Each structure stands twice: as structure tokens, then as C-alpha cells.
Amino acid sequence: MRGPIGAPSTVLIEDGLRRAGYPGLADEISARFRALCERSGSAENFRRADGEGLRDRACTWTSDAYLILAAAHERRAAVSVPTAATSG
């Protein structure tokens, strides 16, 4: 992919990979994007080479994408970790 990393396209790519049967790659994209946001903030998009936030530094679609990916990650993590009641 060339050019900056944008939030909306990242969510679409992550979702498409997951639906196409590539959950590992989708997980990696989700984790990398979430880490990028945690490191560089909620910029409109990010420079591909170094992750620097570009343009609007308070972009709501980036925040939305982060929250969507983080919530989905937490739901999957909760399902994959056995509880005390089921591990016994």
C-alpha cells in the first residue's frame, strides 16, 4: 500500500480479511493500527514510513476506528480465555 495510513480503509481491510478467513492477518493489522494510534494520537492519517500523525490531530473517524477495533479485540480475547467456571 502506498501513501498514508487512514482509519476508514484500515477498518475495511481488517474486516474484509477476517470475513475472508484470514483472522491472523486481520489481528495483526488491528494490533498495529491500535498501537499506531496509542503512539501517535488520533490524527486524520499517518505517514507509512514512521507512523507520524498527519493533518488533523483530533480526527473523530480515527478515534472511532480505534474504538471499533479495540472493542472487537476485547470481545475476541474474552471468548478465547476460559473462565474459572468453564476450566474446571
Secondary structure, DSSP 8 states (H G I E B T S, - for coil): --S-EEHHHHHHHHHHHHHTT-HHHHHHHHHHHHHHHHHH-B-SEE-TTT--EES-TB-HHHHHHHHHHHHHHHHHHHHHS--TTT--
